[in-house]
Amino acid sequence: MSLLYTAHVPPGEGPYPTIIALHGWGASGHDLLGLAPMLHDGKALVLCPQGKVEVEVGPGMKGYGWFPLVPGLAPDPSEFIAGATAIREFVEEARQRYPIDPQRLVVIGFSQGGAMAYELGLRHPEQFAGVGALSTWLPPPLAATIPASDALSKLPVLVVHGSKDPMVDIERGHSSRDALEKLGVQLTYREFDMAHEIRPDALRAVLEWTESVLG
């Protein structure tokens, strides 16, 4: 596999309902794996790839990202595309390695990983059963280049955002919601009294939505 990753592999031979879980800036492939036993009651294959961009998060400590972030500046388009391309390649490699059910493949991302989830799912809605965007933003250049389509109108999208998020302001969550409504996706928007995190009530919303799209 072209990216380091962690995995939760359920019992049985498959094909498995599958969740690609994309971590946020400064985290790693281990960050979201703890959700795996709860997602779809542990019956889904959960793959958590790790970004290649190294991030210093403390003395002698490294985290990772999908593209470089500079406070106050929009992401470099070429770096954004490179991050998305790496994830797409990972997904295709995963299809070869694991018995993934192509009709039940979901991508979920937190923070920067959510921007990547939007890129994957909105760009190729026919490949995914749903997109989960947690404490993140839909980049306006991406929204502007997504054409309306029958597949897009059938794509379930979950947006979860904290009203007290200091990292990705709630207004960016509102802007993402409004842009998604214009794109015509099957939108579920949930706002919670929390910061840049996944609190228990937000997690319940994620689990309920995941169950609904995986069946």
C-alpha angles and dihedrals in degrees: 000000000000094000130048109247146166122227143199108204115191123216120271134050100277153183083214130205100240138209123195105203117197120200127221133249113304095011130099145223089283094058101088100024090094088070093060099089089053099043109093088347090292092297095114128086104243118197120187112189121194124231120241098223109099118221126192106227098170144334106323091349127117134192130178142235141187097235134000116276124207115186111249095012131097115244117271103259093222092051091047091052091047091055092048092047091053091054093047090053089049091052092051091049089049090054088058095046102040133042095246119180101233091205093056106046116132130182120207126180137183120213108319088009088058091059087054091048089054090051093051099042102038094043092051107019092162089068098056138061091206148343123227116198115189123187091336145110138244106233108235093224088057094048090049093056099047111102121213113257142164091250091052092052089056096048115110111219125187120200118190119180138167118234089216098045108146094185102048106023118230089242088067088054090052091048090051091050092051093048091049091051089055090050089056100233123154093264129197111183120189125178123191138187095254144101128238095321147081110259123190095264091049090048090053089054090051092048093048093048093046090051091050095053097041094045 
